[in-house]
Amino acid sequence: MDETVLQVHGMESEEALIPQENWFERSEVLQKLTKKRKFPTIWCSGCGIGIVMGALIRAIDRLGLDNDKVALVAGIGCTARMPGYLDFNTLHTTHGRALAFATGLKIARPDLKVIAIMGDGDALAIGGNHFIHAARRNLGITALVVNNAIYGMTGGQNSPTTPLGGRTTTAPYGNIEPPFPICDLAIAAGATYVARSTVYHAVELDKYLAEAIAKDGFSVIEAVSYCHTTFGRLNKLGTAADMMRALKDNSIPQSALDRLTPEEKAANTKIVRGKFIDIERPQYTQVYANLITRVQGGEL
C-alpha cells in the first residue's frame, strides 16, 4: 500500500495485510470507537456508507475527542444505522427529525460535540425545514449528509437529490424534478462550514469531517455515495466497483474548477469537491447563554 495512504490513516505497512478475521483486534482506533459485537453491518456489500463511517471514526480520533463528549444523532434510513456501530453517546430518532433532536441535545448539553447523521431523503425531504433553520440559527452541530440520490432502504423512491432523468421506483420513466444542491442550500441558509467529497476520496473526506466537527457553528459535510442495489440497478450503472470508479472519473476538485474558463465552468457536469465556506459568526448556544446571563443580571 502507498506510504502516503498508510501515513494518513496512521497504519503500519503490515497492518494493510491483516486478515479480515483479525482486523478488529489489531486496530487500536476500531477497538476504541466501535461496538464490535454489532458487526457485520446491515449495509449491502460494497455500499459506500461504511467508508463514510470509517472517515468519521478517523476524524474523531484525529481530534482526540473523548467518546463521552461526542453524541451521534440519526433518523431513519440506511445511513441512520451508522450510530448503532459506534461507541459514543447515540440517539436513534424518527424519520427526518435528527436535527430537531440534535438541536434540543445541543441546547441542553452545549459541551458535547453533536453530529447529526442523515441520508439525503432524511435530511432534505421530511427533514428539510429542520436543515434550513439549524443553519439559520448556527447551532453547534455537524450535519453529515450521505447523498446517494435515492431512498435506498424503503424501496428505491425518488429523493430530493435524485438527478434529472434518473430512474427510480417512483419515477420509472426518469426523474423530472431538479435536485436540491445540498451545499448551496446550506450556505444560503447560514451554515458556517460547508464541504463536499465522495466515498472514493476517503482521505479527503477524513480531513473535511475533522474540520467540520472542530468548527464551533453549524457545519455541513455532503458525502457523495451511491446505491448500487437500487439506483445503480434501475439505471444500469453496474456494480459497486463500477459506481465507485464513476465517482473518481466524474468529480473535480474546486481548485481545478477555478482554473477553467467561464465557458468550461458553465459546461461542467462533474461533482465539485471542496471546502466552499468557512466563516465565523456567533454560535446559537453561546448567544443563548449570554442572554440568560443578562436577564439574570438584571440588564434586560
Secondary structure, 3 states (H helix, E strand, C coil): CCHHHHHHCCCCHHHHHCCHHHHHHHCHHHHHHECHHHCCCCCCCCCCHHHHHHHHHHHHHHHCCCHHHEEEEECCCCHHHHHHHECCEEEECCCCCHHHHHHHHHHHCCCCEEEEEEEHHHHHCCCHHHHHHHHHHCCCEEEEEEECCCECCCCCECCCCCCCCCCECCECCCCCCCCCCHHHHHHHHCCCEEEEEECCCHHHHHHHHHHHHHCCCCEEEEEECCCCCCHHHHCCCCCHHHHHHHHHHCEEEHHHHHCCCHHHHHHCCCEEEEEEEECCCCCHHHHHHHHHHHHHCCCC
